[in-house]
Amino acid sequence: MFISNTIKSEIVTINPRLARELLEQNIGNRKVSKTNYGRVLEAMSNGEWELNGEAIKIARDGRILDGQHRLMVAAENDLTFQTLVVYGLPSETQDTMDTGKARSAKDVLSIHGYPSVNILAAITSGIIRDERWGLKAACATATGYPVTPKQVLARVQGEPSLVELTQYACRIRNKCAMSGKTIGILYYHFSKLDAADAQFFFDKLASGENLQRGNPILTLRELLFSLKANQRGVINQTYVTAVTIKAWNKFRDGTECKTLRYTPGGANPEKFPTPH
């Protein structure tokens, strides 16, 4: 199957059985990427995988040159997809494949004319991750929590207020020593609990005005600026998210707070806090 001494192409429906047969010839391919596998699985499972010209590429001897992640997802998850298959390729052409950069969520948003696409994509992806896996996953790195560019675009198109949220996060991020991504994700989550409180919390966190000693917002603000001043590398956003949630809960409870800590490891690891 797909054996030829000349280059040919055709549109093929790849079902799990055919995918397994093709993978039997998957010799000498690159190591499987969990991130890429998860991205493809997410897209296929949600019916987002489209016939767009990206081909499964096969050498003259039937060996898979490009497309192993798509084939593995179909074979291992009982999924079927339609694709262009190009076969009869010289084996050495594999060296020139995958040299381009995959189109990201920010690329897709930029094509559609949205502003501040880096932060908008990060916030929107984080909100989707929060809804699926929780705030700890939302504010950490994206590995293991796949969200497709198409899902991000659909969310922004269906919820235009995310653009305004992004602009707000960009305005205040330097004023409260917190990343725009984390601000946007937490502001969105807190707003679902109480919109007025969320606005007050972040406005005061940014300004620091009229906050008395023991106010959890002031305590958080001082901690964030201390972390920024003392941290040589990238600040751990999981930690920042946890202490911000703790400050939010204290603020909501009307409780004073002079210190904020979060201990995720050690002999007695702390449970990740839940905002209320």
N, C-alpha and C positions, 0 to 999 in steps of 0.2 A: 504494500500500500504506500502510495506517495513516493515510489521509486522511479527516478527519471534521470537521464544524463543531460537533459536540457531544462532550463528554468521554466516552470509552469506555475499557474496560480488558479485557485478556484475558491468559491465560498462554500464552506462546509459546516454542517451542524455537528458539533462535538458533544457526544453523550458520554456518560461515565465509562461505558465499555470501550469506546474508541479512544478515549483519553488514556485508559490503562494500557491499551495496545501500543499507543504511541510512546508512552513513558517507558516501555520496555527497551526502547532504543535511546533512552536518555543517558548517554555515556559521556563523561568528561564535561558536563555542564557546570556552571558556577554553583556555589553553595546556596541552599535555599534560604531566603530572607524571611524571617517571621513577620517583619513589618509589611513587606510586599505581599506575602501570602494573606495576611489579615486584611489588607486593603482590597485585594481581589475578591476574597471571600465575602466581605461586606458588600461590595458592589454587586456581585452575582446573586447573593442571597436576597437582595432588595430589588432585583429586577432592573438594576441600573447599568448593567453591562450592555453596551451597544456595539453594533457593527460599524466601526469607525475607520477601517483601513489598517489598523494594527494587526499584523499577521503572525500566525504561527509559522516559524521558518524551519525547514527540514532540509538536511543535506542530501546529496545524491544517493548515499547509502542508507537513507532512512533515519539517520541520527537527528535528534532534536537539537537545533542550534539556538532557538529562542522561543520561549512560550511555556517553559516548564511549570511556572507558578500557576498559570491559567489551567493547564492540564491537570496538575495535582489537585487544585481546588475542585475541579469537576469530578475527578476520579474518587476523591476521598469524601466528598459531601453530596454525592448523587445529584449533581447539577448538570444542566445542559446549556450550551451557549453556541451562538453562531459566530463564525469568524472567517476571515480570509486566511487561506493556507498557501504559502509559497514554498515550493519544493523543487528539488533538482539543483540546489545551490552548492557551490564548491565549499568544502568544509572550512577553508581558511577565511571565508567571509565572516565567520563568527567573531573574529578579532575586531571587527568594525561595528559590531552590534552593541546597542545599549550605551552608546557614547553620548546620547542626548539626555536632557533632564526631563523627568516626568512632570507633567503640568500639575501644579499644586493648587490648593484652595485659593491662595492669594493671587495666583495667576488667573484663575477663572474669574474671581471678583474684579480684578483689574480689567479684564477683557470687557466686562459688563459695565465698566465706568464708575465703580464705587471708589470712594476716597479711603485713605489710611488702611490699605488692604492687609498689611502685615498684622496689625492689631485687630482689625475686624475679623480676619480669618481665625486668629488665635482665640479671640473671645467667643466667637460663634461655635467653633469646634469644641471649646471647653464647656460651653453651655450644654451642647449635645452629649458630651461625655458625662457631665454631672447628672443629667437625666437618666443615663443608662447605667453608670457605674459609681456615681457619687462624687462629692467635691474633692476627695483625695486624689482620685484619678484625673479629675478635670484640670487641676492646677499643676499636676506633675508633668513629666515628659509624655509624649503621645504614644510611645512604644507600648504595644499590647492593647491599645484602645483605639481601634481604627475608625475614622470618620472620613468619608469620601468628599472630594471637592464638590460633587453634585449635591450632596446633602447640605453642605455649607451654603451653597448658592441658593438652594430652595428655601432654607431657613431665613436667610437675609431677605430674599424676595417676599417671603410671606410675613416677615416681621421687620418692617422698615425702621422701627425704633432702635434696632440694634446698631444702626449707623450713628444715631444720636448718642447712644450709650458709649460707643467707641470714642466719639469726639470728647465726651465728658471724661472718660478714663485717660485719654491723652492729655487733657488740660491739667489734671490734678496729679498725675503719677509722680512727677518730680517734687510736688508739694507735700507728699506723704510717704516718699521713699518706698513705693510699692510698684511693681510692674503693672503696665496698663492691662495686660491679660488678666492678672489676678484681680485687679479692681473690677473689671467688667464682669467676670464670672461671679464674684461674690456679691457685687451690687445687684446683679440680676436675681441671684438666689435669695438674697435678703429682701428684695422688693416683693417677692412672692409671699413673704411672711408679713411684711408691713412696708409699703412703699414710702410713706412719710418718714418712718424711722430710718430706712435705708438712706434716703436723701440727707437727712440730718447727720447720720453717722459719718458718711463719707465727706460731706461738706466740712464738718468739724475736724475730721482727721486731716484734711488738707490745710485748713486754716490754723488750727490750734487755738482759736480765739475763745476767750471766756470759759476756759476749762480749768477747774480747780484740781489741785493735787488729790489723787485717789480716783479721779474720773477715769474709767477704763479706756476711753478714747484717747485721752492724754497719755496714759500709760503705754498704750499701743504705739502711739505716734513717737514717743521717745525711744521705745524699743526698736522700731523700724529704722529710725535715723542712726541709732547706735550700731545696728547690724550693717547698715550701709557704710558707716565710717570705718568699721573694724574688719569687714569682710573683704578679703583680697580677691577672691574669685566670685563666681556667680552665687547669689544668695539662694538658699534652698527654699523654693516656693511652697513645698509641702509644709515646711515649718511655718512660713509666713501665713499660709492659709489657716493652719491650726490655731495660731495665737490670735489671728484676726477673728476667727469664729468665737474663741473664748472671750475676747473683748466685747464682741457683739452680744453674746449671751449675758455678760455682766451688765452691759448697758441696758439691755431689755429688761433685766431683772431689777434694775435700779440699785445695783450693788457696787460698793467701792472696790477698787482693785489697784494695788500699788505695784504688783509684779505679775508678769505673764510668762509662763513656761510651757513647753511641750516636750515630753521625753518619749520618743518613738521606739527606742531600743533599750538595751541593758537587761538586767535581771527582771525588772518589772515594767515592760513596755506599756505605754499609755495608749488607751483607745482613742482613735481619731475622733475629735469632738463633732457633735451635730448641732447646727444652728437652730434656735427656736425663737 
